[in-house]
Amino acid sequence: MNTADEHRPPLRDPAKSSSRADQIRQRVAVLSSSFRTLYLEWFARLSAQDFDEGDVAAILDAAEAELAGLQLRYRGGGITEAGLAYGREQIRDLLERVIRQYAVTATTKRQIRHLITDSFERRLLNSPGRYTQDWFSYHEAHWSGHFGHLAGRPGLNAIEIGSFEGRSACWIVQHLLTGENSRLICVEPFEQYEDQERNFDHNIRVAGCTDKIVKLRGRSQQVLPFLAGESFDFVYVDGSHLVLDVLQDAAMCWPLIRPGGTLVFDDYEHPLFPDSFGMSAGPAIDAFLSMLSGRYELIFADWQVALRKSGGPNESH
């Protein structure tokens, strides 16, 4: 049982990473150091709308060169297919932010859109199902070790906030919610790209998970208030990583979990990149846990954080 006081420090030293977190970081930190330096500088300027037409050519040249470099490293075995997809998406996100700059002309915006379509179009991974990204497979063995005991238990209820294309949802159903009458509620607005929901539906169908997954289309703040309190055994929070959104998801999920149930947060680690890519949920998770002193048991804290809600049937009081 966690008996720390309300002012305890973060779960780990921000200057250090666990070995598991370091391994994951190596898999997703695929952009070259030179491009990453420019990327961070550009992000800061884009966020401040401190960008003009003269800056665009440098970004486009660097983006195309970085993409070519990523493809060479992938063909040479230097990065995985999932790493290539992640790197491509980071560059695409940067270009889409350029399009939203007020100072960039309509002609240049059309040029960038054509470049995105020609060179940065989303591609399906060479794996079963219709997946454009893989952010979950490196958690599978870790989850099996910590949560595998749930497999076969009847009547388990779970929630996933942020399902994207259904990769983690299918794994949860196939490996944890295997007992009779178990189900997973997937909360996802399906706004990230045009075919996202179609891919999700296809993936859960071919994985044989349709009967155990309930898809609730919408944002978590809209959906969670309609779910019954203390009726869920497992909740996975992997939605928006904006600090206030993570805090709101945590605060809304906690009352839904049964005593003894599990709450998992993704991306506790520090960010590789600003904003949407690699954005750390860590500060929000630390803030939330500082208010739960003595009400949870920490299962693990590395790239993710997992808690067991106190008051379960096996606990002494």
C-alpha positions as CSV (number, residue, x, y, z in Angstrom):
1,M,0.0,0.0,0.0
2,N,1.3,3.5,-0.8
3,T,1.5,5.4,2.4
4,A,3.4,8.4,1.1
5,D,2.1,11.8,2.2
6,E,0.3,14.2,-0.1
7,H,3.5,16.1,-1.0
8,R,5.6,13.1,-2.2
9,P,7.9,13.7,-5.1
10,P,7.2,12.3,-8.7
11,L,7.3,8.6,-9.1
12,R,10.9,8.8,-10.4
13,D,13.8,11.2,-10.9
14,P,13.0,13.2,-14.1
15,A,16.7,13.0,-15.0
16,K,16.6,9.2,-15.1
17,S,14.8,6.6,-17.1
18,S,14.1,2.9,-16.4
19,S,15.7,0.4,-18.6
20,R,12.4,-0.5,-20.2
21,A,11.7,3.2,-20.8
22,D,15.1,3.6,-22.4
23,Q,14.5,0.6,-24.7
24,I,11.2,2.2,-25.8
25,R,12.8,5.5,-26.3
26,Q,15.4,4.0,-28.6
27,R,12.7,2.5,-30.7
28,V,10.7,5.7,-31.2
29,A,13.5,8.3,-31.3
30,V,14.2,7.7,-35.0
31,L,14.7,11.2,-36.3
32,S,18.3,12.2,-36.8
33,S,19.8,14.5,-34.2
34,S,20.4,17.3,-36.7
35,F,16.7,17.2,-37.9
36,R,15.5,16.9,-34.4
37,T,17.3,20.1,-33.4
38,L,15.6,22.0,-36.3
39,Y,12.3,20.3,-35.5
40,L,12.2,21.6,-31.9
41,E,13.2,25.1,-33.1
42,W,10.5,25.1,-35.8
43,F,7.9,23.8,-33.4
44,A,8.5,26.7,-31.0
45,R,8.2,29.2,-33.8
46,L,5.1,27.5,-35.3
47,S,3.4,27.5,-31.9
48,A,4.0,31.2,-31.7
49,Q,2.9,31.9,-35.3
50,D,6.4,33.3,-35.8
51,F,6.7,31.9,-39.3
52,D,6.7,33.4,-42.8
53,E,6.9,32.3,-46.4
54,G,10.7,32.5,-46.4
55,D,11.0,29.7,-43.8
56,V,9.0,27.2,-45.8
57,A,11.6,26.1,-48.3
58,A,14.1,25.2,-45.6
59,I,11.5,23.0,-43.9
60,L,10.4,21.3,-47.1
61,D,14.0,20.5,-48.1
62,A,14.9,19.2,-44.6
63,A,11.7,17.1,-44.4
64,E,12.3,15.4,-47.8
65,A,15.9,14.7,-46.9
66,E,14.9,13.3,-43.5
67,L,12.3,11.0,-45.0
68,A,14.9,9.7,-47.5
69,G,17.3,9.1,-44.6
70,L,14.6,7.2,-42.6
71,Q,13.8,5.0,-45.6
72,L,17.5,4.1,-46.1
73,R,17.9,3.2,-42.4
74,Y,14.8,1.1,-42.6
75,R,15.9,-0.8,-45.6
76,G,19.3,-1.3,-43.9
77,G,17.7,-2.7,-40.8
78,G,18.6,0.3,-38.6
79,I,15.0,1.1,-37.6
80,T,11.9,-1.0,-37.5
81,E,8.8,-0.6,-39.7
82,A,6.9,0.8,-36.7
83,G,9.8,3.3,-36.2
84,L,9.7,4.4,-39.8
85,A,5.9,5.0,-39.5
86,Y,6.4,7.0,-36.3
87,G,9.1,9.1,-37.9
88,R,7.0,9.8,-41.0
89,E,4.1,10.8,-38.9
90,Q,6.2,13.2,-36.9
91,I,7.4,14.9,-40.1
92,R,3.8,15.0,-41.5
93,D,2.6,16.6,-38.3
94,L,5.2,19.3,-38.7
95,L,4.2,20.0,-42.3
96,E,0.5,20.2,-41.3
97,R,1.3,22.8,-38.7
98,V,3.1,24.9,-41.4
99,I,-0.2,24.8,-43.3
100,R,-2.0,26.4,-40.4
101,Q,0.4,29.4,-40.3
102,Y,-1.3,32.7,-41.1
103,A,1.7,34.1,-42.9
104,V,1.9,31.2,-45.4
105,T,0.2,31.9,-48.7
106,A,-2.5,29.7,-50.2
107,T,-0.3,28.7,-53.0
108,T,2.4,27.4,-50.7
109,K,-0.2,25.6,-48.6
110,R,-1.4,23.8,-51.7
111,Q,2.2,22.8,-52.5
112,I,2.7,21.4,-49.0
113,R,-0.6,19.4,-49.2
114,H,0.6,17.9,-52.5
115,L,3.9,17.0,-50.8
116,I,2.1,15.3,-47.9
117,T,-0.1,13.4,-50.3
118,D,2.8,12.3,-52.5
119,S,5.5,11.6,-49.9
120,F,3.9,11.4,-46.4
121,E,0.6,9.6,-47.1
122,R,-0.3,7.2,-44.3
123,R,0.7,3.7,-45.1
124,L,-0.5,0.4,-43.6
125,L,2.1,-1.6,-41.8
126,N,3.1,-5.0,-43.1
127,S,1.1,-6.9,-40.4
128,P,-2.3,-8.4,-39.9
129,G,-5.0,-5.8,-39.8
130,R,-5.2,-2.3,-41.1
131,Y,-2.6,-0.4,-38.9
132,T,-0.7,2.7,-39.8
133,Q,1.1,2.8,-36.4
134,D,2.3,0.5,-33.7
135,W,2.6,2.1,-30.3
136,F,1.6,-0.9,-28.2
137,S,3.5,-4.1,-29.1
138,Y,6.5,-3.2,-26.9
139,H,4.1,-3.3,-23.9
140,E,2.7,-6.7,-24.6
141,A,5.2,-8.9,-22.7
142,H,5.3,-6.4,-19.8
143,W,1.5,-6.4,-19.6
144,S,1.3,-10.2,-19.8
145,G,3.6,-10.4,-16.7
146,H,1.6,-7.9,-14.7
147,F,-2.0,-8.4,-15.8
148,G,-2.0,-12.0,-17.3
149,H,-3.8,-13.2,-14.1
150,L,-6.9,-11.6,-15.4
151,A,-7.2,-14.0,-18.3
152,G,-10.1,-16.4,-18.0
153,R,-11.9,-14.5,-15.3
154,P,-15.6,-14.2,-16.2
155,G,-17.5,-11.0,-16.2
156,L,-14.6,-8.5,-16.3
157,N,-15.3,-5.0,-17.5
158,A,-12.7,-2.7,-18.9
159,I,-12.4,0.8,-20.5
160,E,-9.8,2.0,-23.0
161,I,-9.6,5.8,-23.5
162,G,-8.0,6.5,-26.9
163,S,-8.2,3.4,-29.1
164,F,-6.8,4.8,-32.3
165,E,-6.9,1.8,-34.8
166,G,-7.7,-0.9,-32.2
167,R,-4.3,-2.5,-31.8
168,S,-4.2,-2.4,-28.0
169,A,-8.0,-3.0,-27.7
170,C,-7.6,-6.3,-29.7
171,W,-4.7,-7.4,-27.5
172,I,-6.6,-6.7,-24.3
173,V,-9.6,-8.7,-25.5
174,Q,-7.5,-11.6,-26.8
175,H,-5.1,-11.9,-23.8
176,L,-6.8,-10.4,-20.7
177,L,-10.6,-10.4,-21.3
178,T,-10.8,-14.0,-22.3
179,G,-13.4,-15.0,-19.7
180,E,-17.1,-15.4,-20.4
181,N,-19.2,-12.2,-20.4
182,S,-16.1,-9.9,-20.3
183,R,-16.2,-6.7,-22.4
184,L,-14.1,-3.7,-23.3
185,I,-15.5,-0.2,-23.8
186,C,-13.4,1.8,-26.3
187,V,-13.8,5.5,-26.1
188,E,-12.5,7.3,-29.2
189,P,-13.6,10.4,-31.2
190,F,-12.2,8.9,-34.4
191,E,-11.0,12.3,-35.6
192,Q,-7.3,11.7,-36.3
193,Y,-7.6,10.9,-40.0
194,E,-10.3,10.0,-42.5
195,D,-10.1,6.2,-42.4
196,Q,-9.4,5.8,-38.7
197,E,-12.8,4.4,-37.7
198,R,-13.0,2.2,-40.8
199,N,-9.6,0.7,-39.9
200,F,-10.7,0.2,-36.2
201,D,-13.9,-1.6,-37.2
202,H,-11.9,-3.8,-39.6
203,N,-9.3,-4.7,-37.1
204,I,-11.6,-5.7,-34.3
205,R,-13.6,-7.7,-36.8
206,V,-10.7,-9.7,-38.2
207,A,-9.3,-10.2,-34.7
208,G,-12.5,-11.8,-33.6
209,C,-13.1,-9.2,-30.9
210,T,-16.4,-7.6,-32.1
211,D,-18.6,-9.4,-29.5
212,K,-16.5,-8.2,-26.6
213,I,-15.9,-4.6,-27.7
214,V,-18.4,-1.7,-27.3
215,K,-17.3,1.3,-29.4
216,L,-18.4,4.6,-27.9
217,R,-17.6,7.4,-30.4
218,G,-16.9,10.7,-28.6
219,R,-14.5,12.4,-26.3
220,S,-13.9,10.9,-22.9
221,Q,-15.3,14.0,-21.2
222,Q,-18.6,13.4,-23.0
223,V,-18.8,9.6,-22.6
224,L,-17.4,8.8,-19.1
225,P,-20.2,10.5,-17.1
226,F,-22.7,7.9,-18.5
227,L,-20.8,4.9,-17.1
228,A,-21.7,3.3,-13.8
229,G,-19.4,3.9,-10.8
230,E,-17.2,1.2,-9.4
231,S,-18.2,-1.2,-12.2
232,F,-14.9,-1.6,-14.0
233,D,-11.9,-3.9,-13.3
234,F,-9.4,-2.4,-15.7
235,V,-9.0,1.1,-17.2
236,Y,-6.3,2.1,-19.8
237,V,-5.9,5.9,-20.3
238,D,-4.2,6.8,-23.5
239,G,-6.2,9.7,-24.8
240,S,-5.2,13.3,-25.1
241,H,-1.9,14.1,-23.4
242,L,-2.6,17.7,-22.7
243,V,-2.2,18.2,-18.9
244,L,-5.7,19.2,-18.1
245,D,-7.2,16.5,-20.3
246,V,-5.1,13.8,-18.5
247,L,-6.1,15.2,-15.2
248,Q,-9.8,15.2,-16.2
249,D,-9.6,11.6,-17.6
250,A,-7.9,10.4,-14.4
251,A,-10.4,12.1,-12.1
252,M,-13.4,10.8,-14.1
253,C,-12.0,7.2,-14.4
254,W,-11.0,6.8,-10.7
255,P,-14.6,6.6,-9.4
256,L,-15.5,4.1,-12.2
257,I,-12.9,1.5,-11.0
258,R,-13.9,-1.2,-8.5
259,P,-11.8,-1.5,-5.3
260,G,-8.9,-3.8,-6.3
261,G,-9.2,-2.7,-10.0
262,T,-6.4,-1.5,-12.1
263,L,-5.7,1.9,-13.7
264,V,-2.9,2.3,-16.4
265,F,-1.7,5.5,-17.8
266,D,0.4,5.6,-21.0
267,D,3.3,7.9,-21.8
268,Y,4.4,8.8,-18.3
269,E,7.9,9.1,-19.7
270,H,9.3,12.5,-20.7
271,P,8.7,13.8,-24.2
272,L,10.8,13.2,-27.2
273,F,9.1,16.0,-29.0
274,P,6.7,18.8,-28.1
275,D,2.9,18.9,-28.5
276,S,1.2,15.8,-30.0
277,F,4.3,13.6,-30.6
278,G,5.9,12.1,-27.5
279,M,4.1,14.4,-25.3
280,S,4.5,13.3,-21.7
281,A,1.5,12.7,-19.5
282,G,3.9,12.6,-16.5
283,P,3.3,16.0,-14.9
284,A,-0.5,15.4,-14.9
285,I,-0.1,11.8,-13.5
286,D,2.1,13.1,-10.7
287,A,-0.4,15.8,-9.9
288,F,-3.2,13.3,-9.8
289,L,-1.4,10.8,-7.6
290,S,-0.4,13.5,-5.2
291,M,-4.1,13.7,-4.3
292,L,-4.5,9.9,-3.8
293,S,-2.2,9.3,-0.9
294,G,-2.9,5.9,0.7
295,R,-5.6,5.0,-1.8
296,Y,-3.6,3.0,-4.3
297,E,-0.8,0.5,-4.7
298,L,1.8,1.3,-7.3
299,I,2.2,-1.7,-9.7
300,F,4.9,-0.2,-11.9
301,A,6.2,3.2,-13.1
302,D,8.4,3.4,-16.2
303,W,7.1,4.5,-19.7
304,Q,3.7,3.8,-18.3
305,V,2.2,3.9,-14.8
306,A,-0.1,1.2,-13.4
307,L,-2.0,1.4,-10.1
308,R,-4.2,-0.9,-8.1
309,K,-7.1,0.8,-6.3
310,S,-7.1,0.1,-2.6
311,G,-9.9,-1.7,-0.9
312,G,-10.0,-4.9,-2.9
313,P,-11.2,-8.2,-1.4
314,N,-7.7,-9.4,-0.7
315,E,-6.6,-6.4,1.3
316,S,-6.6,-6.2,5.0
317,H,-8.3,-3.2,6.5
